[in-house]
Amino acid sequence: MQDSNGLKYTLIACTVLVGVGRFFIEPRLNIPTSTGFYEALAHIHVGLLIGIWLAKRKEPGNLASLCFWQMIAITVLEVVMFVIQKNA
């Protein structure tokens, strides 16, 4: 079955928004803030990417590959930003 291009573009757009949003927050431990809301949405988005990757990894097409590389990109961005902000 062919993957929908609309789904691919939506995943790309959401991943870009999560990535860009990371530059506008400062990590805090008190959850009831906009930072906590961003972190919750980012975790839900990565969980969605993992779910799609697990469900589609055996099927032909590149949706699983797209989700996998988006997971890696968001994770690397999060770690790098955390280290930069922690050392600042």
C-alpha positions as CSV (number, residue, x, y, z in Angstrom):
1,M,0.0,0.0,0.0
2,Q,1.3,3.4,-0.9
3,D,1.9,5.9,1.9
4,S,0.0,9.2,1.8
5,N,2.2,12.2,0.8
6,G,-0.1,14.3,3.0
7,L,0.9,12.3,6.1
8,K,4.6,12.6,5.2
9,Y,4.3,16.4,4.8
10,T,2.4,16.7,8.0
11,L,5.0,14.7,9.9
12,I,7.8,16.8,8.5
13,A,5.9,20.1,9.4
14,C,5.3,18.9,12.9
15,T,8.9,17.8,13.4
16,V,10.1,21.2,12.1
17,L,7.7,23.0,14.6
18,V,9.0,20.8,17.5
19,G,12.6,21.5,16.5
20,V,12.1,25.2,16.1
21,G,10.1,25.4,19.3
22,R,13.1,23.9,21.2
23,F,15.1,27.1,20.6
24,F,12.4,29.2,22.4
25,I,12.2,27.3,25.7
26,E,14.4,27.1,28.7
27,P,14.5,23.8,30.6
28,R,12.9,24.0,34.1
29,L,11.7,21.4,36.5
30,N,8.4,23.0,37.4
31,I,6.1,21.3,35.0
32,P,3.0,23.7,34.9
33,T,4.6,26.1,32.5
34,S,4.7,26.6,28.7
35,T,8.0,24.7,28.9
36,G,6.3,21.7,30.4
37,F,3.6,21.9,27.7
38,Y,6.2,22.0,25.0
39,E,8.0,19.0,26.5
40,A,4.8,17.0,26.7
41,L,4.0,17.7,23.1
42,A,7.5,16.9,22.0
43,H,7.4,13.5,23.8
44,I,4.0,12.7,22.3
45,H,5.3,13.6,18.8
46,V,8.4,11.4,19.2
47,G,6.1,8.6,20.6
48,L,3.9,9.0,17.5
49,L,7.0,8.7,15.3
50,I,8.1,5.6,17.1
51,G,4.7,4.0,16.7
52,I,4.5,4.7,13.0
53,W,8.1,3.4,12.5
54,L,7.2,0.2,14.4
55,A,4.0,-0.3,12.4
56,K,5.4,0.5,9.0
57,R,9.0,-0.8,9.1
58,K,8.2,-4.1,7.3
59,E,6.1,-2.4,4.5
60,P,7.7,-1.1,1.3
61,G,7.9,2.7,1.1
62,N,9.9,5.3,2.9
63,L,7.4,6.4,5.7
64,A,9.2,4.2,8.3
65,S,12.6,5.6,7.2
66,L,11.3,9.2,7.4
67,C,9.9,8.6,10.9
68,F,13.2,6.9,12.0
69,W,15.4,9.8,10.9
70,Q,13.0,12.4,12.3
71,M,13.3,10.6,15.7
72,I,17.0,10.7,15.5
73,A,17.1,14.4,14.5
74,I,14.8,15.5,17.3
75,T,16.8,13.4,19.9
76,V,20.1,14.8,18.8
77,L,18.7,18.4,18.8
78,E,17.3,17.9,22.3
79,V,20.6,16.5,23.7
80,V,22.7,19.3,22.1
81,M,20.3,22.0,23.3
82,F,20.2,20.6,26.8
83,V,24.0,20.5,27.0
84,I,24.3,24.0,25.6
85,Q,21.7,25.4,28.0
86,K,23.1,23.5,31.0
87,N,26.6,24.8,30.4
88,A,25.5,28.4,29.8
